[in-house]
Amino acid sequence: MASFPFIVPGIPAGGEAADIDTLERLADDLRRYARDGGPAMFELAEAPMIVAPRAIPDLSCYRLIGHIAGHPHVGSGPAMTSRIYAIDRYRSWARSCSRLWRIDDGGRSQ
């Protein structure tokens, strides 16, 4: 593995290459969303759900908090996303740094 001449807060030493891969996937997805008008239906069907999310301002970004379901690593329950990079204007999906999220507004839009 390459030696990195920097540290990244929140990324363990030795995890830099995985973080770069995550950011490259994010950039690829955002380019594709811009070109195609959003994620593909099959991606949304496979994405974890966040129910009744609220946007939480961080020092430099927004995150979503809510009840999640279907997350591949943490399961279900209350959680906060990583930084949000894109959100559908109809609030049906959001793309965080690490993954695509389906949004269930908990009936707030009715």
N, CA, C and O atoms as CSV, one atom per row, in Angstrom:
chain,resi,resn,atom,element,x,y,z
A,1,MET,N,N,0.847,-1.175,0.000
A,1,MET,CA,C,0.000,0.000,0.000
A,1,MET,C,C,0.887,1.231,0.000
A,1,MET,O,O,1.954,1.243,0.614
A,2,ALA,N,N,0.439,2.259,-0.689
A,2,ALA,CA,C,1.181,3.513,-0.756
A,2,ALA,C,C,1.189,4.200,0.599
A,2,ALA,O,O,0.236,4.103,1.371
A,3,SER,N,N,2.274,4.889,0.869
A,3,SER,CA,C,2.354,5.693,2.083
A,3,SER,C,C,1.806,7.076,1.769
A,3,SER,O,O,2.216,7.696,0.789
A,4,PHE,N,N,0.881,7.567,2.591
A,4,PHE,CA,C,0.275,8.861,2.356
A,4,PHE,C,C,0.990,9.919,3.186
A,4,PHE,O,O,1.222,9.713,4.377
A,5,PRO,N,N,1.346,11.054,2.574
A,5,PRO,CA,C,2.070,12.097,3.293
A,5,PRO,C,C,1.156,13.031,4.085
A,5,PRO,O,O,1.537,14.158,4.398
A,6,PHE,N,N,-0.037,12.565,4.403
A,6,PHE,CA,C,-0.995,13.394,5.131
A,6,PHE,C,C,-1.863,12.502,5.986
A,6,PHE,O,O,-1.905,11.286,5.797
A,7,ILE,N,N,-2.558,13.118,6.934
A,7,ILE,CA,C,-3.562,12.394,7.699
A,7,ILE,C,C,-4.906,13.023,7.410
A,7,ILE,O,O,-4.993,14.207,7.085
A,8,VAL,N,N,-5.932,12.241,7.529
A,8,VAL,CA,C,-7.294,12.712,7.307
A,8,VAL,C,C,-8.062,12.512,8.595
A,8,VAL,O,O,-8.220,11.375,9.040
A,9,PRO,N,N,-8.553,13.597,9.219
A,9,PRO,CA,C,-9.315,13.419,10.463
A,9,PRO,C,C,-10.474,12.456,10.252
A,9,PRO,O,O,-11.225,12.576,9.284
A,10,GLY,N,N,-10.613,11.512,11.154
A,10,GLY,CA,C,-11.708,10.551,11.076
A,10,GLY,C,C,-11.401,9.315,10.250
A,10,GLY,O,O,-12.177,8.361,10.276
A,11,ILE,N,N,-10.285,9.300,9.512
A,11,ILE,CA,C,-9.904,8.139,8.715
A,11,ILE,C,C,-8.695,7.499,9.396
A,11,ILE,O,O,-7.667,8.157,9.559
A,12,PRO,N,N,-8.796,6.245,9.792
A,12,PRO,CA,C,-7.654,5.619,10.455
A,12,PRO,C,C,-6.453,5.529,9.519
A,12,PRO,O,O,-6.606,5.331,8.314
A,13,ALA,N,N,-5.263,5.676,10.085
A,13,ALA,CA,C,-4.044,5.522,9.292
A,13,ALA,C,C,-4.082,4.173,8.599
A,13,ALA,O,O,-4.383,3.153,9.219
A,14,GLY,N,N,-3.780,4.173,7.328
A,14,GLY,CA,C,-3.855,2.950,6.534
A,14,GLY,C,C,-5.178,2.810,5.797
A,14,GLY,O,O,-5.300,1.952,4.923
A,15,GLY,N,N,-6.183,3.639,6.128
A,15,GLY,CA,C,-7.485,3.577,5.471
A,15,GLY,C,C,-7.647,4.595,4.361
A,15,GLY,O,O,-8.734,4.742,3.802
A,16,GLU,N,N,-6.574,5.299,4.039
A,16,GLU,CA,C,-6.669,6.377,3.055
A,16,GLU,C,C,-7.066,5.884,1.663
A,16,GLU,O,O,-7.852,6.538,0.977
A,17,ALA,N,N,-6.534,4.742,1.244
A,17,ALA,CA,C,-6.861,4.226,-0.088
A,17,ALA,C,C,-8.351,3.903,-0.195
A,17,ALA,O,O,-8.971,4.178,-1.223
A,18,ALA,N,N,-8.925,3.327,0.850
A,18,ALA,CA,C,-10.362,3.025,0.836
A,18,ALA,C,C,-11.177,4.315,0.789
A,18,ALA,O,O,-12.212,4.369,0.126
A,19,ASP,N,N,-10.718,5.356,1.491
A,19,ASP,CA,C,-11.409,6.637,1.462
A,19,ASP,C,C,-11.361,7.246,0.061
A,19,ASP,O,O,-12.350,7.816,-0.401
A,20,ILE,N,N,-10.239,7.131,-0.604
A,20,ILE,CA,C,-10.118,7.636,-1.978
A,20,ILE,C,C,-11.072,6.882,-2.890
A,20,ILE,O,O,-11.728,7.496,-3.731
A,21,ASP,N,N,-11.164,5.553,-2.740
A,21,ASP,CA,C,-12.110,4.762,-3.538
A,21,ASP,C,C,-13.546,5.233,-3.309
A,21,ASP,O,O,-14.322,5.350,-4.257
A,22,THR,N,N,-13.898,5.503,-2.046
A,22,THR,CA,C,-15.249,5.986,-1.718
A,22,THR,C,C,-15.514,7.312,-2.407
A,22,THR,O,O,-16.583,7.503,-2.986
A,23,LEU,N,N,-14.560,8.229,-2.355
A,23,LEU,CA,C,-14.736,9.542,-2.983
A,23,LEU,C,C,-14.810,9.432,-4.503
A,23,LEU,O,O,-15.556,10.179,-5.136
A,24,GLU,N,N,-14.048,8.513,-5.100
A,24,GLU,CA,C,-14.133,8.316,-6.553
A,24,GLU,C,C,-15.499,7.769,-6.953
A,24,GLU,O,O,-16.061,8.187,-7.965
A,25,ARG,N,N,-16.045,6.824,-6.157
A,25,ARG,CA,C,-17.404,6.319,-6.441
A,25,ARG,C,C,-18.429,7.441,-6.314
A,25,ARG,O,O,-19.348,7.542,-7.126
A,26,LEU,N,N,-18.270,8.289,-5.290
A,26,LEU,CA,C,-19.164,9.428,-5.115
A,26,LEU,C,C,-19.121,10.338,-6.334
A,26,LEU,O,O,-20.170,10.706,-6.863
A,27,ALA,N,N,-17.925,10.709,-6.792
A,27,ALA,CA,C,-17.792,11.597,-7.952
A,27,ALA,C,C,-18.415,10.956,-9.198
A,27,ALA,O,O,-19.109,11.632,-9.957
A,28,ASP,N,N,-18.172,9.661,-9.411
A,28,ASP,CA,C,-18.767,8.963,-10.556
A,28,ASP,C,C,-20.288,8.996,-10.474
A,28,ASP,O,O,-20.959,9.260,-11.471
A,29,ASP,N,N,-20.839,8.726,-9.281
A,29,ASP,CA,C,-22.293,8.738,-9.115
A,29,ASP,C,C,-22.867,10.125,-9.375
A,29,ASP,O,O,-23.880,10.249,-10.063
A,30,LEU,N,N,-22.242,11.166,-8.841
A,30,LEU,CA,C,-22.770,12.517,-9.027
A,30,LEU,C,C,-22.752,12.921,-10.499
A,30,LEU,O,O,-23.684,13.570,-10.974
A,31,ARG,N,N,-21.699,12.545,-11.224
A,31,ARG,CA,C,-21.659,12.828,-12.672
A,31,ARG,C,C,-22.796,12.104,-13.385
A,31,ARG,O,O,-23.470,12.680,-14.240
A,32,ARG,N,N,-23.005,10.830,-13.026
A,32,ARG,CA,C,-24.063,10.038,-13.651
A,32,ARG,C,C,-25.441,10.588,-13.303
A,32,ARG,O,O,-26.314,10.645,-14.169
A,33,TYR,N,N,-25.654,10.995,-12.049
A,33,TYR,CA,C,-26.943,11.575,-11.655
A,33,TYR,C,C,-27.226,12.847,-12.464
A,33,TYR,O,O,-28.354,13.074,-12.903
A,34,ALA,N,N,-26.197,13.666,-12.653
A,34,ALA,CA,C,-26.375,14.897,-13.435
A,34,ALA,C,C,-26.739,14.570,-14.880
A,34,ALA,O,O,-27.589,15.232,-15.477
A,35,ARG,N,N,-26.097,13.555,-15.437
A,35,ARG,CA,C,-26.346,13.163,-16.822
A,35,ARG,C,C,-27.710,12.505,-16.993
A,35,ARG,O,O,-28.432,12.793,-17.947
A,36,ASP,N,N,-28.063,11.601,-16.042
A,36,ASP,CA,C,-29.253,10.765,-16.201
A,36,ASP,C,C,-30.467,11.249,-15.411
A,36,ASP,O,O,-31.544,10.662,-15.519
A,37,GLY,N,N,-30.311,12.302,-14.624
A,37,GLY,CA,C,-31.432,12.822,-13.855
A,37,GLY,C,C,-31.636,12.156,-12.510
A,37,GLY,O,O,-32.695,12.316,-11.904
A,38,GLY,N,N,-30.657,11.418,-12.028
A,38,GLY,CA,C,-30.757,10.773,-10.723
A,38,GLY,C,C,-30.335,9.329,-10.794
A,38,GLY,O,O,-29.930,8.852,-11.855
A,39,PRO,N,N,-30.422,8.618,-9.677
A,39,PRO,CA,C,-30.026,7.204,-9.659
A,39,PRO,C,C,-31.015,6.330,-10.420
A,39,PRO,O,O,-32.173,6.698,-10.619
A,40,ALA,N,N,-30.534,5.177,-10.835
A,40,ALA,CA,C,-31.388,4.209,-11.532
A,40,ALA,C,C,-32.370,3.583,-10.546
A,40,ALA,O,O,-32.111,3.530,-9.344
A,41,MET,N,N,-33.490,3.115,-11.066
A,41,MET,CA,C,-34.518,2.506,-10.214
A,41,MET,C,C,-33.972,1.316,-9.422
A,41,MET,O,O,-34.318,1.147,-8.253
A,42,PHE,N,N,-33.124,0.488,-10.044
A,42,PHE,CA,C,-32.591,-0.673,-9.320
A,42,PHE,C,C,-31.697,-0.228,-8.160
A,42,PHE,O,O,-31.648,-0.896,-7.127
A,43,GLU,N,N,-30.984,0.902,-8.324
A,43,GLU,CA,C,-30.152,1.406,-7.230
A,43,GLU,C,C,-31.016,1.848,-6.059
A,43,GLU,O,O,-30.707,1.563,-4.902
A,44,LEU,N,N,-32.097,2.544,-6.370
A,44,LEU,CA,C,-32.997,2.987,-5.305
A,44,LEU,C,C,-33.629,1.802,-4.595
A,44,LEU,O,O,-33.804,1.830,-3.377
A,45,ALA,N,N,-33.975,0.760,-5.345
A,45,ALA,CA,C,-34.589,-0.418,-4.737
A,45,ALA,C,C,-33.632,-1.102,-3.758
A,45,ALA,O,O,-34.077,-1.699,-2.777
A,46,GLU,N,N,-32.332,-1.021,-4.013
A,46,GLU,CA,C,-31.340,-1.661,-3.158
A,46,GLU,C,C,-30.811,-0.757,-2.048
A,46,GLU,O,O,-30.129,-1.233,-1.140
A,47,ALA,N,N,-31.114,0.532,-2.108
A,47,ALA,CA,C,-30.559,1.490,-1.149
A,47,ALA,C,C,-31.238,1.371,0.208
A,47,ALA,O,O,-32.429,1.067,0.277
A,48,PRO,N,N,-30.493,1.609,1.299
A,48,PRO,CA,C,-31.136,1.642,2.613
A,48,PRO,C,C,-32.131,2.798,2.684
A,48,PRO,O,O,-32.038,3.756,1.917
A,49,MET,N,N,-33.065,2.700,3.595
A,49,MET,CA,C,-34.126,3.703,3.763
A,49,MET,C,C,-33.830,4.552,4.989
A,49,MET,O,O,-33.345,4.045,6.001
A,50,ILE,N,N,-34.123,5.842,4.896
A,50,ILE,CA,C,-34.114,6.710,6.069
A,50,ILE,C,C,-35.507,7.308,6.187
A,50,ILE,O,O,-36.020,7.901,5.238
A,51,VAL,N,N,-36.113,7.151,7.351
A,51,VAL,CA,C,-37.510,7.539,7.561
A,51,VAL,C,C,-37.569,8.845,8.348
A,51,VAL,O,O,-36.868,9.021,9.345
A,52,ALA,N,N,-38.416,9.750,7.880
A,52,ALA,CA,C,-38.648,11.042,8.532
A,52,ALA,C,C,-37.337,11.758,8.866
A,52,ALA,O,O,-37.126,12.171,10.007
A,53,PRO,N,N,-36.448,11.904,7.860
A,53,PRO,CA,C,-35.162,12.524,8.167
A,53,PRO,C,C,-35.279,14.029,8.391
A,53,PRO,O,O,-36.171,14.696,7.868
A,54,ARG,N,N,-34.358,14.524,9.177
A,54,ARG,CA,C,-34.202,15.968,9.360
A,54,ARG,C,C,-32.789,16.327,8.949
A,54,ARG,O,O,-31.846,15.587,9.230
A,55,ALA,N,N,-32.642,17.469,8.279
A,55,ALA,CA,C,-31.311,17.941,7.900
A,55,ALA,C,C,-30.662,18.594,9.110
A,55,ALA,O,O,-31.261,19.439,9.776
A,56,ILE,N,N,-29.447,18.195,9.377
A,56,ILE,CA,C,-28.691,18.707,10.512
A,56,ILE,C,C,-27.463,19.420,9.974
A,56,ILE,O,O,-26.620,18.786,9.341
A,57,PRO,N,N,-27.338,20.730,10.207
A,57,PRO,CA,C,-26.122,21.411,9.731
A,57,PRO,C,C,-24.922,21.001,10.571
A,57,PRO,O,O,-24.993,20.940,11.798
A,58,ASP,N,N,-23.842,20.726,9.898
A,58,ASP,CA,C,-22.573,20.416,10.545
A,58,ASP,C,C,-21.704,21.656,10.342
A,58,ASP,O,O,-22.184,22.653,9.803
A,59,LEU,N,N,-20.473,21.621,10.746
A,59,LEU,CA,C,-19.624,22.791,10.578
A,59,LEU,C,C,-19.436,23.170,9.110
A,59,LEU,O,O,-19.278,24.349,8.797
A,60,SER,N,N,-19.451,22.189,8.208
A,60,SER,CA,C,-19.203,22.488,6.799
A,60,SER,C,C,-20.163,21.793,5.849
A,60,SER,O,O,-19.955,21.828,4.636
A,61,CYS,N,N,-21.207,21.163,6.368
A,61,CYS,CA,C,-22.074,20.392,5.480
A,61,CYS,C,C,-23.415,20.134,6.156
A,61,CYS,O,O,-23.672,20.593,7.269
A,62,TYR,N,N,-24.261,19.388,5.454
A,62,TYR,CA,C,-25.498,18.874,6.029
A,62,TYR,C,C,-25.425,17.364,6.074
A,62,TYR,O,O,-24.812,16.724,5.220
A,63,ARG,N,N,-26.067,16.809,7.092
A,63,ARG,CA,C,-26.243,15.372,7.247
A,63,ARG,C,C,-27.728,15.149,7.494
A,63,ARG,O,O,-28.455,16.093,7.801
A,64,LEU,N,N,-28.176,13.927,7.366
A,64,LEU,CA,C,-29.555,13.594,7.698
A,64,LEU,C,C,-29.568,12.715,8.934
A,64,LEU,O,O,-28.720,11.838,9.094
A,65,ILE,N,N,-30.530,12.954,9.801
A,65,ILE,CA,C,-30.752,12.040,10.912
A,65,ILE,C,C,-32.166,11.496,10.782
A,65,ILE,O,O,-33.068,12.183,10.304
A,66,GLY,N,N,-32.342,10.278,11.204
A,66,GLY,CA,C,-33.656,9.651,11.156
A,66,GLY,C,C,-33.520,8.192,11.530
A,66,GLY,O,O,-32.458,7.751,11.969
A,67,HIS,N,N,-34.576,7.458,11.361
A,67,HIS,CA,C,-34.574,6.015,11.607
A,67,HIS,C,C,-34.183,5.340,10.303
A,67,HIS,O,O,-34.807,5.580,9.270
A,68,ILE,N,N,-33.165,4.504,10.339
A,68,ILE,CA,C,-32.726,3.857,9.110
A,68,ILE,C,C,-33.115,2.389,9.108
A,68,ILE,O,O,-33.305,1.774,10.158
A,69,ALA,N,N,-33.228,1.844,7.909
A,69,ALA,CA,C,-33.531,0.422,7.730
A,69,ALA,C,C,-32.769,-0.071,6.515
A,69,ALA,O,O,-32.707,0.609,5.492
A,70,GLY,N,N,-32.193,-1.252,6.632
A,70,GLY,CA,C,-31.530,-1.881,5.496
A,70,GLY,C,C,-30.089,-1.476,5.294
A,70,GLY,O,O,-29.515,-1.773,4.246
A,71,HIS,N,N,-29.478,-0.804,6.265
A,71,HIS,CA,C,-28.071,-0.440,6.117
A,71,HIS,C,C,-27.229,-1.716,6.188
A,71,HIS,O,O,-27.442,-2.546,7.072
A,72,PRO,N,N,-26.277,-1.879,5.267
A,72,PRO,CA,C,-25.531,-3.146,5.219
A,72,PRO,C,C,-24.584,-3.383,6.393
A,72,PRO,O,O,-24.161,-4.517,6.614
A,73,HIS,N,N,-24.242,-2.341,7.151
A,73,HIS,CA,C,-23.281,-2.517,8.236
A,73,HIS,C,C,-23.861,-2.279,9.628
A,73,HIS,O,O,-23.424,-2.910,10.590
A,74,VAL,N,N,-24.835,-1.383,9.750
A,74,VAL,CA,C,-25.323,-1.034,11.090
A,74,VAL,C,C,-26.759,-1.466,11.352
A,74,VAL,O,O,-27.275,-1.259,12.450
A,75,GLY,N,N,-27.405,-2.058,10.365
A,75,GLY,CA,C,-28.761,-2.541,10.588
A,75,GLY,C,C,-29.781,-1.433,10.628
A,75,GLY,O,O,-29.718,-0.493,9.836
A,76,SER,N,N,-30.729,-1.535,11.552
A,76,SER,CA,C,-31.834,-0.577,11.656
A,76,SER,C,C,-31.775,0.153,12.985
A,76,SER,O,O,-31.244,-0.354,13.973
A,77,GLY,N,N,-32.338,1.363,12.984
A,77,GLY,CA,C,-32.396,2.156,14.205
A,77,GLY,C,C,-32.066,3.604,13.926
A,77,GLY,O,O,-31.858,3.986,12.774
A,78,PRO,N,N,-32.015,4.418,14.971
A,78,PRO,CA,C,-31.712,5.832,14.778
A,78,PRO,C,C,-30.251,5.995,14.349
A,78,PRO,O,O,-29.366,5.302,14.850
A,79,ALA,N,N,-30.013,6.919,13.415
A,79,ALA,CA,C,-28.648,7.122,12.918
A,79,ALA,C,C,-28.540,8.472,12.233
A,79,ALA,O,O,-29.536,9.143,11.966
A,80,MET,N,N,-27.293,8.849,11.955
A,80,MET,CA,C,-26.995,10.063,11.201
A,80,MET,C,C,-26.140,9.660,10.004
A,80,MET,O,O,-25.235,8.836,10.135
A,81,THR,N,N,-26.425,10.234,8.843
A,81,THR,CA,C,-25.663,9.930,7.636
A,81,THR,C,C,-24.319,10.650,7.668
A,81,THR,O,O,-24.066,11.520,8.501
A,82,SER,N,N,-23.478,10.252,6.735
A,82,SER,CA,C,-22.278,11.040,6.475
A,82,SER,C,C,-22.720,12.277,5.679
A,82,SER,O,O,-23.910,12.452,5.419
A,83,ARG,N,N,-21.791,13.111,5.304
A,83,ARG,CA,C,-22.068,14.363,4.594
A,83,ARG,C,C,-22.939,14.119,3.359
A,83,ARG,O,O,-22.700,13.187,2.591
A,84,ILE,N,N,-23.952,14.971,3.182
A,84,ILE,CA,C,-24.848,14.871,2.026
A,84,ILE,C,C,-24.280,15.695,0.874
A,84,ILE,O,O,-23.969,16.875,1.031
A,85,TYR,N,N,-24.150,15.049,-0.292
A,85,TYR,CA,C,-23.629,15.708,-1.485
A,85,TYR,C,C,-24.711,16.008,-2.507
A,85,TYR,O,O,-24.547,16.909,-3.330
A,86,ALA,N,N,-25.803,15.277,-2.472
A,86,ALA,CA,C,-26.895,15.513,-3.420
A,86,ALA,C,C,-28.186,15.039,-2.775
A,86,ALA,O,O,-28.218,14.052,-2.040
A,87,ILE,N,N,-29.253,15.776,-3.077
A,87,ILE,CA,C,-30.571,15.365,-2.601
A,87,ILE,C,C,-31.584,15.714,-3.681
A,87,ILE,O,O,-31.557,16.807,-4.246
A,88,ASP,N,N,-32.458,14.792,-3.954
A,88,ASP,CA,C,-33.498,14.987,-4.955
A,88,ASP,C,C,-34.400,16.143,-4.536
A,88,ASP,O,O,-34.762,16.255,-3.365
A,89,ARG,N,N,-34.761,16.995,-5.475
A,89,ARG,CA,C,-35.599,18.150,-5.113
A,89,ARG,C,C,-36.960,17.730,-4.583
A,89,ARG,O,O,-37.638,18.524,-3.931
A,90,TYR,N,N,-37.376,16.490,-4.851
A,90,TYR,CA,C,-38.635,15.979,-4.307
A,90,TYR,C,C,-38.404,15.184,-3.016
A,90,TYR,O,O,-39.339,14.619,-2.449
A,91,ARG,N,N,-37.165,15.150,-2.568
A,91,ARG,CA,C,-36.749,14.465,-1.337
A,91,ARG,C,C,-37.123,12.985,-1.327
A,91,ARG,O,O,-37.616,12.453,-0.333
A,92,SER,N,N,-36.870,12.336,-2.471
A,92,SER,CA,C,-37.115,10.895,-2.529
A,92,SER,C,C,-35.814,10.107,-2.383
A,92,SER,O,O,-35.846,8.907,-2.110
A,93,TRP,N,N,-34.670,10.773,-2.562
A,93,TRP,CA,C,-33.377,10.129,-2.378
A,93,TRP,C,C,-32.331,11.183,-2.019
A,93,TRP,O,O,-32.504,12.375,-2.272
A,94,ALA,N,N,-31.238,10.700,-1.419
A,94,ALA,CA,C,-30.092,11.544,-1.100
A,94,ALA,C,C,-28.828,10.711,-1.298
A,94,ALA,O,O,-28.835,9.499,-1.087
A,95,ARG,N,N,-27.750,11.368,-1.703
A,95,ARG,CA,C,-26.455,10.685,-1.853
A,95,ARG,C,C,-25.506,11.258,-0.815
A,95,ARG,O,O,-25.128,12.428,-0.882
A,96,SER,N,N,-25.127,10.431,0.139
A,96,SER,CA,C,-24.139,10.845,1.135
A,96,SER,C,C,-22.756,10.483,0.602
A,96,SER,O,O,-22.621,9.932,-0.491
A,97,CYS,N,N,-21.759,10.794,1.369
A,97,CYS,CA,C,-20.400,10.464,0.946
A,97,CYS,C,C,-20.261,8.982,0.654
A,97,CYS,O,O,-19.610,8.599,-0.318
A,98,SER,N,N,-20.861,8.152,1.478
A,98,SER,CA,C,-20.603,6.720,1.361
A,98,SER,C,C,-21.685,5.909,0.664
A,98,SER,O,O,-21.428,4.773,0.264
A,99,ARG,N,N,-22.900,6.461,0.503
A,99,ARG,CA,C,-23.944,5.633,-0.102
A,99,ARG,C,C,-25.145,6.451,-0.548
A,99,ARG,O,O,-25.300,7.621,-0.199
A,100,LEU,N,N,-25.986,5.792,-1.334
A,100,LEU,CA,C,-27.281,6.309,-1.757
A,100,LEU,C,C,-28.313,5.954,-0.694
A,100,LEU,O,O,-28.274,4.861,-0.128
A,101,TRP,N,N,-29.229,6.865,-0.424
A,101,TRP,CA,C,-30.313,6.637,0.533
A,101,TRP,C,C,-31.660,6.858,-0.143
A,101,TRP,O,O,-31.832,7.827,-0.883
A,102,ARG,N,N,-32.608,5.974,0.106
A,102,ARG,CA,C,-34.010,6.252,-0.233
A,102,ARG,C,C,-34.568,7.048,0.942
A,102,ARG,O,O,-34.194,6.805,2.089
A,103,ILE,N,N,-35.451,7.987,0.667
A,103,ILE,CA,C,-36.034,8.789,1.732
A,103,ILE,C,C,-37.523,8.502,1.819
A,103,ILE,O,O,-38.239,8.562,0.819
A,104,ASP,N,N,-37.972,8.196,3.002
A,104,ASP,CA,C,-39.390,8.075,3.334
A,104,ASP,C,C,-39.668,9.230,4.284
A,104,ASP,O,O,-39.163,9.242,5.407
A,105,ASP,N,N,-40.455,10.190,3.853
A,105,ASP,CA,C,-40.648,11.392,4.681
A,105,ASP,C,C,-41.618,11.159,5.832
A,105,ASP,O,O,-42.003,12.114,6.507
A,106,GLY,N,N,-42.016,9.940,6.068
A,106,GLY,CA,C,-42.882,9.635,7.205
A,106,GLY,C,C,-44.262,10.259,7.076
A,106,GLY,O,O,-44.926,10.506,8.083
A,107,GLY,N,N,-44.703,10.519,5.845
A,107,GLY,CA,C,-46.009,11.108,5.626
A,107,GLY,C,C,-46.061,12.619,5.754
A,107,GLY,O,O,-47.143,13.206,5.713
A,108,ARG,N,N,-44.900,13.263,5.909
A,108,ARG,CA,C,-44.880,14.729,6.064
A,108,ARG,C,C,-45.318,15.479,4.827
A,108,ARG,O,O,-45.789,16.612,4.931
A,109,SER,N,N,-45.172,14.867,3.635
A,109,SER,CA,C,-45.507,15.594,2.418
A,109,SER,C,C,-46.988,15.492,2.067
A,109,SER,O,O,-47.426,16.084,1.081
A,110,GLN,N,N,-47.756,14.758,2.847
A,110,GLN,CA,C,-49.178,14.600,2.525
A,110,GLN,C,C,-50.007,15.694,3.160
A,110,GLN,O,O,-51.226,15.720,2.995
